[in-house]
Amino acid sequence: MYEANQIVAETLSMLKRVAEPGITTFELDRLAEELCLKRKARPAFKGYSGFPGSLCVSLNEEVVHGIPSRKCKLKNGDVLSIDFGVEYKGFFGDSAISLPIGRIDQQRQNLLNATDQSLALAIEQVQVGNRIVDISRAVQNHVEPLGYSVVRQFVGHGIGRSLHEGPEIPNFVSDGQSPRLQEGMVLAIEPMVNLGTGKVKVLRDGWTVVTADKKCSAHFEHSVALTADGPLILSSRKEFIS
C-alpha cells in the first residue's frame, strides 16, 4: 500500500508543478495517467461507476468529483482540487490536494491553510485505542471556529484491496457508536471544507459536487496506516518535494 500511495504522491507532486494558468484539466488528467501507467499502476478512478477521467479535478466552488475537460483552462486566482487514486499490485492508494493557481486572494489562501491544517490534526488522532469520532472531531473543531463549514454528504473511508472500504470517516461528530481504531487499519482521511455553507449539490453531469452558495471549497486527503507507533502517512509527498 505504501508503494501504491507513493505513485499517487509522485503524480500529485508532478501536477502541482505543472498546474499553471492556461493548462486544461484534460491535460492534467493525461499527464497523470501517463505517469501512472509508466509506474505499472492502474488509474483507480477511471471507469469507477462510469467516471470518465483518471483525476477528479474540482475548481473553486466545485467540492469533489469534477470531470477533466478540454474546455476548462486554469486561470489566475483559481483554487484547484485534485483527487487521484491508483491500484498497484492489488492494493489501492488515494490522496488529494488543493492548489492556488497563480495568485489567489487571502480569503481563499486562508481556507486552503485551514483545511490542510485540519487534515494534519486529524492524522494525529490515528492512534491505537482512539475512535473514528476523534478524527472527525479534530477536523470540525479546527475549521468551524474559523467560520468555515464542513461538507457532510461526503466522507473519508477505509482503503486497502478496494478503493472504498469501511469504516466511513466523517469530518464532523455524529451520533451513534464510533468504531475503535486498531493497528493495521488504513484510512483515507479527507476534509472537505467550504468558505460558506456546508450544503452541496450535484450538477447535471451526475458527478461534479458544488457548494450550494457557489463559494469556494478546499479538499485535502492522505491515506494513513495505523501502526503500533501511531500514524504512518502512506501518501506523504516528502520524497518528491524539491
Secondary structure, 3 states (H helix, E strand, C coil): CHHHHHHHHHHHHHHHHHCCCCCEHHHHHHHHHHHHHHCCCEECCCCHHHCCCCEEEEECCEEECCCCCCCCECCCCCEEEEEEEEEECCEEEEEEEEEECCCCCHHHHHHHHHHHHHHHHHHHCCCCCCEHHHHHHHHHHHHHHHCCEECCCCCEEECCCCCCEEEEECCCCCCCCCCECCCCCEEEECCEEECCCCCEEECCCCCCEEECCCCCEEECEEEEEEECCEEEECCCCHHHCC
